[in-house]
Amino acid sequence: MLTDNILSRGAVMKKIIQNTLLGSDIQDILIDGTKISGIGAGLVSSHPEAQIIDGKDTAAFPSLINGHTHSPMTLLRGAGDDLGLHEWLTECMWPLEDKYTDEEFYWGNRMALMEMVRTGTGFFNEMYFNPHLALKALEETPLKARINFPIMDGMNPEVGKKQWKDCERFFEETTAPQGVQLGMVLHSVYTDSRESIEWVRNFAADKNLPIHIHLSETEKEVQDCMEAHEGLSPVEYLHQLGVLSQRVVAAHTVHLSETDIEILSDTGVNVVHNPGSNMKLASGVFPYKALRDKKIPILLGTDGAASNNNLDMLEEMKLAALLQKVHTGDPTLMSAEEIFEIATKKGAEIFNTGGGVIELGKEADIILMDLKSPALFPAWNLISSMVYSASGMDVKTHISSGNVLMEDYKIPGYERVLEEAGRCFDRLRS
């Protein structure tokens, strides 16, 4: 059975987070439906009907925005470690993924959602197969997300044509639930034919859909593209085909020329830094300063649990900041405040989640951090502590659009999801 309903979207009951640290003050936060409708001291007495969420010894922060991940790959965590990207894909990941059934896709998604709830991610940008099962999983754990229909034809336009029809049917039949967006995926220039790239370009433009793609992740990807397309880099090739625009979210963007960066800037492409995965697969270092200086919108992402090996955005913030400092020799580059804003406010603006900050009228996408955790003591600078010492294990309570998904470390349905995901793991390794 592929269902185990836990929560529904569109919370209506008033809630008050009582006595949490917000900035430098102890405050109450009033949530009415999905929105923050009050911030101040002593709100409980004026709203006796509200559900009380204990905020004592916690600090409130906006939940985190994961710009790139592959949720069902939670079932592949630890498989194929210590390999280069192309060997990792062709010799390990793709053969294992060929064994996936609907059960693996569904429960892999559910396991990822549990991990994201546990570690403070409130929105994620998904890239994987069978998006209808990702949407089904989100019925049970109502996080915010962008679920993208994937086109990956293996450089075979005939395969692509079938996927195009499936894609058309998906968008005809699918209505996204509240808080969930729909988009499209092109896997990469090395797994999608020109015909499929052009079809996605046209379909996405006609439907005003975003496009998510892996781009310039490795030197091999760039070299192979230049050999196949008369010296054009992946960025130049996609630009020549008219794909790049503000609707594109490009993951990795590690190996970029000055020309590539100019194109990304001119076209308004959003890029995603995935430091954990890029370091583990030795793909290279994201050129943060060059992209930032060109005002290219930057997101942060974990990539999948098979190449990271977790979905902990708090850890990812630390990895991003430390990597830039050691790579450039500049300890001031990518400050805690910069990377925290990328993972919250800026990410929420790019994906239009309605949250990203804790302010009146904003979506109630909130995490409460446990101030009794050693990682968050003492509180000299809580933003620095969030980036450099905290982890997802310090998230005590998680609220998404007013829905309490985790309270005092307890997530409804977790044991069932773990049991079913364990059965899927046993099938994959048999």
N, C-alpha and C positions, 0 to 999 in steps of 0.2 A: 504494500500500500504506500503510495507516494504522497501522503498527507498526514499532518499531525498539528492541527491548527492551534496556534498559541495566542496571537493577538490580531487585531484588525486595525486598518489605517483610519485616520481621521478621528483622533481622540477628541472627546467632547467634555469630559469631566474636568472641572477646574482642579489645578494642583498647585501647591506651594512648596518650593524648596526652601526649607526653614534653616536660617542661621548658617549659611555657607559664606565662605570668603570670596568676595567678588572684587577684584582689584586690591585695594588696601582696607576694605571695610567688610564687616559682617552684615549680610543682607538677607532678605527674603526675596525669592523670585516667584512671581505669580504667573502661572501658565493657564491661559484660557483657550481651550481647543488646541490648536497647533501653534499658537503664538505666545510670545512673552508680552504680558499686558500690565505688569507691575514690577518695580524693583524698589526696595526700601526696607526699612526696619519695621517689625511689628505688623506685618500684613495679615497674619493669621487671625487676629481678633476681628478684623473687618470682613473676613471671608470664611465664616465657620463651616460652610458647606464643602470647602476644598479638601481634597486628599493631601495629606501632609507627607512630604518626602524629607527625611532627616538629613540635613546638611551639616550637622555638627562635625567639626574636625575634617571638613573637606574644603576644597577650593573649586569654584565653578569656572569652566572653560568651554568654548565652543567645541563641538566634536570635529573630528579631523576629516579631510578630504583626500581620498586615495585616487590619484589621477590615472592609474594603470594597473590592472591586475587580471589574473586568470583564475577565477574562484574554484572550479572543480579540481584544479591541480593541488588542492590540499591533500588529496589522496596519493599524490606522487611526492610528497615531502620526503626528502632523503634518498630518493631514487636517482641514480646517475650523478652523484656529487663528484666534484673535482674533475670535470671535463670542460672543454671549450664549447662554445655555443653550438656550432654546427654538428659536432660529434654528439653533444648532449641531446640535440633535437632528433637527429636521424637514427642514432643507435639506441636511444633510451626512451625519450618522451613519446615520439610518434608511434613506435611499436606498442607501448603501453596504452596510449590513447586509443589505438585500434581495438583494444579489448573493452573499452567503455560501453556499457549499455545505459539505458535511461536511468537505471538505479544509480550507477556511478555518477552520472551527470547531476542528478537531483541531490543525492546525499553529499556529494562533494561540494555543491553549492551551499547546502545547509550547514556543513561543517565550516565553510569559509565565513558564512554569516555569523555563526557563533563566535568565531575567532575575532571578527571585526567588532561585534558588539562588546566582547570582553576587553578588547584593547583600545576602544575609543574611536573607531572609524564610523562616521555618520553618513558618508556618501562614498560610493566607489564607481569607477568607470570600467565596465566589464568588457573583456575580449575573450570570448570562447564560443564553442559550438553549442547548439541546441538552446537558443535563448528563451524558448518557451518554458523550459525547465528552470531556468534562472528566475523567470517571472513567477513560476509556481512556488519556488522556494521563498521568494519575497512576500508571498501571501502569508506565510507562516511567521516570518521575522521581518517586520515592516521597516527596514532601513530604506534610506534614499539611495538611488542608483541611476546610472545610465546603462541600459542593456542594449547591446549593439548586435545586429544581425551580421554574421561573418560571411565574407566571400573569400574563399581560399581554394583556387582551382588547380593548384599544382602545376601552373603554367600551361594548362590544357583548356582552351576555350570551350571545348565540347562539355567538359565537366562544369565549367563556369555557367553555361547556358541553363543547366538544370538548377544550379544554385540561384541564378537570377529569378527563375520562376518561383522557387521556394521563397525567395526574399519578397517578391511581389505579393505572394499569398500571405506571408507573415504580416506585412503591413496592412493588408486588406482586412485581416481577421483579428488583429491585436489592438486592444486599447490599453494603454499604460495606466496602472493604478496611480493614485495620488502619491506624489513624491518621486515617481519613477519616470525617467525619460527614455525615449527610444532613439537609436542611431544605427549606423552601419560601420562595419569593419572591413578594411582591406588588410590582410595579414602583413604583407610586405611586397617589395618590388621583386623579391626572389621566389615568391610562392604564388604570385598572381600575374596572369597574362595581361598583356596590353589591352586585350578586348574586355577583360573583366574590370580592369582599372577604369577604362573609359565608360563602361556601363554603370559602375558605381558612381562615377563623377556625375553622369547625367541623371540617374535616378535620385541621388541625394539632392542635387540642385532642384529637380522638379518638386520633390517633397519637402524641401528645406530641412534636410536631415544632417546632423553632424557626422563626420567620418573620423574613425580612429584607426591608426596605422602604426606599425613598427617602422622606424626610419633611421637609417645610418647608424645602426647599433654597433656594427663591427667593421674592421678594416676590410675583411673579406667581402662583406655585402657591398661596400663602396667599390672595391676593385672589380668584382664580378659585374656590377652594374655598368661601370665605365667600359669594360670589354664588350658587353652586350649591346650598349647603346651609344656607340660612337663618342666615347669619352665623357658622357654625361654622368654626373654623380646621381645618387637616388633623389636628392632634392631637386636637381636640375631636370631630371627625367620627369618627375611628377609635375614640376612647374610647366614644362613643355606640353604636358598632356592636359594642363588646365585644372589640376586637382586641388592645388593648394589655395586655401582661403581661411578666413576667420572661423569657419565651421570645422576645421581640421584640428584634431588633437594627435600630435606625433610623439610616440613614446621613444625614449632613449636619446636620439639626436646627439650622439657622442662624436662621431667623426665628420666634422663639418669644415668646409673651406670658408674663406672670407666671402666668397660669392654665395655659398649656401646660406650663410647667416644673413646676408643682404636680402636674399630671396625670402627667407622666413620672416624677416622684419617687414618687407614690403607687402607680403601677402597676409600678414596677421595671424599666421599659424601659432597655435598654442603648443608648447613643448613640455615633456614630462621627464624629470630627473628621477632615475631609478638607481640610486647609488649602491644598495646592497646587492642587487642582481648584477650590475655592471662590474662590481669588484669581484664577486664570486666567480663569474664567468670570464673575468679578465678582458672584458670588452673594451675598456678604456674609461676616460674621465670626461664627464659632462662639462662643456665649456661655459660654465655659469657666468663668469664675468663678461665674456664677450656677448652672450645672449642678453644678459641683464642690461648692459650698456646700450644695446640696440632696442631696449624696451620691448623685447619679445615676451609675451605672457608665459610665465613659468609655473608649472605644477610639480608636485611631488607624488611619487607612486612606489609601491612595494614590488611591482611585478608579481609573478605567481609564487606560491609557497614552495614550488619545486626548485626555484632558482634564487631564493632569498635567504633563509628558508621559512620566513613567517610573514604575517600580514600586519605587523606591529608598526604603525605609523609614528609612534613616539620614538622607537628605535631608529626609524628611517630618517627622522629629522636630525638625530645625532650623527648618523653616518654621513649624511649630506654635508653638514657643517664641517665635520672633521676632515672629510676627504678634500674639500675645497681648500682648507687651510694648509694641509700638508702638501698638497699638489702644487700650490702656488707659492708657498713660503710666506703667505700673508695671514697672520692670525686674526686680522680684523674682517677678513672676507667671509661672507655668509654668516652674519651674526645670529645669535639665538633669536632675536626679534625678527630678523629677515625671514628665516626659515619657518618660524612659527606662523608668521603672516601668510607665507606661501601655502602652508598646510591647512590654514583655516580661512581667513578673510578673502584672500585672493583666489583660492580654490573655489570658494563658495560663489564669488562673483563670476568666475569663468563658467561654472556649471549652473549658475542661476538657481542655487538651492534655497535661497531665502534666508539662510543662516550665516554662519561664519563669524558672527560677533554676538555677544549677549547684550542686547539693547531692546528697548521698547519697540514693539511692532515686528520684530524679527521672529523667524521660525524658532521654536523651542528645540534646538538641536544642541544638547548640553551634556557634558560629562562632568562628573564630580570626582576629583582626585583625592585620594586618601592622604591627609596631612600627617597621619600617624606612621606612614611608610618612612623608613630610614632614608629613602631616595629623595624625599621631599622635605627633609629637615636638615638644617634650619632654613627658614624661608627668607633668605637674603634677597633673592630675586627669583620669583616663581617661574617666570618665563625661561630663565636660564636653567632652572631645575627641571622644567618640563622637557627641555631639549637635551641637556647633558647628563642628567642622572635618572630621570623617571623612565618607566617602561609601561607598556600596556597593562601589566599586572598591578599597577597602582590605580587603575580606573576602578572606582567603587560602584558608581551608578551611571547609567547611560540612558539618556532620553532622546528620542527622535521624533520630531514633530509632535511633541507632547506625549507620545507613547513611552512608557517606562519599560525599556527592553531588558535592563538589568538593574537590580536594586540590592545594595549591600552585597555585591559580588554574586548574586543569584540570578541565573538566566533560566526562565521556564523552558522545559523541554530539552535541556542540554544532554541529559543522560540518554534519552532516546536517540538523539542525533548521533552521539558518539557510538552507540551500539550499532546503528545501521551503517554508519560510515566504516566501522570496524569490519562488518560483513563484506562491504565492498572491497576493502583492502585485502581481505583474505582471498577474494575471487581474483583480484588483479595479480597477486603473487603466486597463485596456484599454477 
